[in-house]
Amino acid sequence: MEYEGILLGMGNPLLDISAVVDQEFLNKFDIKLNNAILAEEKHLSMYDEMASNYNVEYIAGGATQNSIRVAQWMLQIPGATSYMGSIGKDKYGEEMKKNAKEAGVNVHYYEDDSPTGTCAVCVVGGERSLIANLSAANCYKSDHLKRPENWALVEKAKYIYIAGFFLTVSSDSIMLVAEHAAAKNKIFTTNLSAPFICEFFKDVQDKVFPYADIVFGNETEARTFSRVHGWETENVEEIALKISQLPKVNETRKRITVITQGGDPVVVAEDGKVKLFPVILLPKEKLVDTNGAGA
């Protein structure tokens, strides 16, 4: 089938534990809104507390898996999307497999002995903060990727998306796929993902960037990227342009940079030009929460 496996994602599969909480809860666990962080020791008790004290929803998530599920829903073509990542051999892992299958995504999970990763999605006033406890998601190995049945997904894909979050887990897997995409003239896309990725994983991010045909991000991530690269500008349009003009391995096409800014226009930089695309604003009363909105 022409479209089978056309889009491949790799990332950190996490079971989202989502709830509307209050400011007191955020203060207790030192959480800032509109942020994405990795869980520290001080956060570990919050998952149970959320489940006990708030109306919690469990959703198969993780940044890349969310994007692939949405793409599958939009394409409406059975088997058009594939996804790889690491889960645990537990009830959360089973829930993830069931959820992905129902969404129509062809998942090839590596199954680890540690618990399936979770992500607390704390929603206050329609805005959200993410605290990820990677656990099994942190255990993905390139050996799994190299197995013939899994590498076949890479061979089949024409478009590949790996968010920056995966840099913290298996940068060697990303490089294998990125090099394949450049050699075979496939579209390789990535995401800045979070300020902490741009700041603390700069070296590995800089190794992957020359392979990126499309780079996504938001304004906060873009400004952090600019600061750590010593660009001395906070102007999002300038930053998008600079990212699009960074060195590129596959020179058959120019890099496109897409920076979202919440309710402000989306900035798209390509071939030395910047375009702005206004956002169709949703009335506040229709907003459920911004998780998965890519803002």
Secondary structure, 3 states (H helix, E strand, C coil): CCCCCCEEEECCCEEEEEEECCHHHHHHCCCCCCCEEECCHHHCCHHHHHHHHCCCEEEEECHHHHHHHHHHHHHCCCCCEEEEEEEECCHHHHHHHHHHHHHCCEEEEEEECCCCCEEEEEEECCEEEEEEECHHHHHCCHHHHHCHHHHHHHHHCCEEEEEHHHHHCCHHHHHHHHHHHHHCCCEEEEECCCHHHHHHCHHHHHHHHHHCCEEEEEHHHHHHHHHHCCCCCCCHHHHHHHHHCCCCCCCCCCCEEEEEECCEEEEEEECCEEEEECCCCCCHHHCCCCCCCCC
